[in-house]
Amino acid sequence: MSYFVGIDLHSDNSYIGVIDKKDSRVFGKKITNDLGVILKTLEPFQKKIEGIVVESTYNLVLAGGRITGGEI
């Protein structure tokens, strides 16, 4: 099964949601904006993630650099 990740990025926290191809929510959690915490949170889904989207009006450039930098 494949997963899709949505991250709602705020200045000091993020909400991470994971859905499957049937649009069923398989995970959702509010976490701190720490790259290590984000990676640890996504680790159980990592091999089956097909896409990640980030919604932000605050830290979009920062998150985009981290994600496209090969960290995830």
C-alpha positions as CSV (number, residue, x, y, z in Angstrom):
1,M,0.0,0.0,0.0
2,S,1.2,3.5,-0.9
3,Y,1.0,6.6,1.3
4,F,0.7,10.3,0.8
5,V,1.9,12.8,3.4
6,G,0.6,16.3,4.1
7,I,2.4,18.6,6.4
8,D,0.8,21.8,7.7
9,L,3.8,23.8,8.8
10,H,3.6,26.6,11.4
11,S,6.3,28.6,13.1
12,D,6.8,26.3,16.0
13,N,4.8,23.1,15.2
14,S,3.5,21.0,12.3
15,Y,0.6,18.7,11.8
16,I,1.5,15.6,9.8
17,G,-1.2,13.6,8.1
18,V,-0.8,10.3,6.2
19,I,-3.4,8.9,3.9
20,D,-3.6,5.8,1.7
21,K,-4.7,5.6,-1.9
22,K,-8.3,5.2,-0.8
23,D,-8.1,8.6,1.0
24,S,-8.3,6.9,4.4
25,R,-6.4,8.5,7.2
26,V,-3.8,6.2,8.6
27,F,-2.0,8.7,10.8
28,G,-2.3,12.2,12.1
29,K,-0.3,14.0,14.8
30,K,0.8,17.5,15.8
31,I,4.6,17.6,16.4
32,T,7.4,20.2,17.0
33,N,9.3,21.6,14.1
34,D,12.4,19.6,14.6
35,L,13.8,17.7,11.5
36,G,14.8,14.7,13.6
37,V,11.3,14.5,15.1
38,I,9.7,14.8,11.6
39,L,11.9,12.1,10.2
40,K,11.3,9.8,13.1
41,T,7.5,10.4,12.8
42,L,7.6,9.4,9.1
43,E,10.0,6.5,9.5
44,P,7.3,3.8,9.7
45,F,5.8,5.0,6.4
46,Q,9.1,5.9,4.6
47,K,9.4,3.0,2.1
48,K,5.8,3.4,0.9
49,I,5.5,7.2,0.7
50,E,4.7,8.3,-2.9
51,G,4.4,12.0,-2.2
52,I,4.8,14.7,0.4
53,V,3.1,18.1,0.3
54,V,3.7,21.0,2.6
55,E,1.3,23.8,3.3
56,S,2.9,26.9,4.8
57,T,2.7,30.6,4.7
58,Y,5.7,31.0,7.1
59,N,8.5,28.4,6.5
60,L,8.0,27.2,3.0
61,V,11.5,27.9,1.8
62,L,13.1,26.4,4.9
63,A,11.0,23.2,4.7
64,G,11.4,22.9,0.9
65,G,15.2,23.1,1.3
66,R,15.2,20.4,4.0
67,I,12.9,18.0,2.2
68,T,14.5,18.3,-1.3
69,G,17.9,18.1,0.2
70,G,17.6,14.3,0.3
71,E,16.6,14.1,4.0
72,I,13.3,12.3,3.4
